[in-house]
Every structure is written in structure tokens, then in C-alpha cells.
Amino acid sequence: MEIDKGTRHQKIVGDFGEALVCNWLSRSGFEVTLVDHTGIDVVGYNPLTDQRLGISVKSRTRRKGREHSSVNLMSNQKEKSDRDKVVDACKAFACEPWIGIYVESTEFADLFLLSLEHYDERYRGNANRAIDDWKMGPKHRELHSDDQELKHIHMDFLGTSWNWT
């Protein structure tokens, strides 16, 4: 089944990615809320550990053949970078900065969740890059699967009768 994006798809998939992060945190015992704040989209609190997460969620839909394209996470090109906005928001809400990445394609979707600190240590690479990204190629997927600190949900889609043409 091919993907034919509607005019509001970017907003819809963004909202869906944020809701999916909320769902999985809630299923894991967190108290969670969506926030409309510069830098973060979700705040999650784990009452068992007293851990509070401030999460910036990036959501993308990839057409066939583009499933392995990187996801741009944060731009470092402005005077106040996207990273600074995440860190500042987390300070304001007494949260640890985290990143959520939701990527869907025609046949499957992946949700990744990791701390900004862990991203910097294991995945960021050159800190002077204009854009921090999340690589999705086969080599990086293997790296993801070996990472015990990375939270990952993989979903397969089976559309049995969803054809509109």
C-alpha cells in the first residue's frame, strides 16, 4: 500500500508520534502530559523512580525507498539552537532532556526514546554539525538493537483491505 500524504499529514503524524510516546510511557507507569512549549512536547514522571522526562518528539512518514533516510532532530544553525531550547525547557520544568523519534513507512514503524545525554555519547558524532540527526540505515539499526539504554518499539503494518482507488 503506497503512502499518499494529505495536506495536514505532517501535523497529524506529529500529533500521533507525541501521543504514541505518551501511550507507551503511561503503559510503563509514568504520569504523562502533552505540553505546548518551545523545546519539548511531552513531560513524563515516573513515581517509582522520581524521574521526570522532558521529551522533544520528532515524527516522520517515509515513502517506499526512503525508509532508511535519517531524521533531522535539532538544528544548531541559529543563535539559540534547538538543543538549547530543549535544555532550557527541561530546566524550567525540572526534567531530564530526552528525544523521541517516530518513523513510519508503508509496512512498519519504529518508536525510539533516549536521553539527550545518551544520544550525545553514542550517536551524535561531530558536535559542530549544523544538524543533529538520527540515522536509520541498516548499520545504525544494528547499533540501535544492541543499545540497552535505547527504548525501542517496532510495529508492523498489515493493511488487509485499506485501498481507496
C-alpha positions, 0 to 999 in steps of 0.5 A: 500500500503506497503512502499518499500524504494529505495536506495536514499529514505532517501535523497529524503524524506529529500529533500521533508520534507525541501521543504514541510516546505518551501511550507507551510511557503511561503503559510503563507507569509514568504520569504523562502530559502533552505540553505546548512549549518551545523545546519539548512536547511531552513531560513524563514522571515516573513515581517509582523512580522520581524521574521526570522526562522532558521529551522533544518528539520528532515524527516522520512518514517515509515513502517506499525507498526512503525508509532508511533516510535519517531524521533531522532532530535539532538544528544548531544553525541559529543563535539559540539552537534547538538543543538549547531550547530543549535544555532550557525547557527541561530546566524550567520544568525540572526534567531530564532532556530526552528525544523521541523519534517516530518513523513510519513507512508503508509496512512498519514503524519504529518508536525510539526514546533516549536521553539527550545525554545518551544520544550525545555519547553514542550517536551524535558524532561531530558536535559542530554539525549544523544538524543533529540527526538520527540515522536509520540505515541498516548499520545504525539499526544494528547499533540501535538493537544492541543499545540497552539504554535505547527504548525501542518499539517496532510495529508492523503494518498489515493493511488487509483491505485499506485501498481507496482507488 
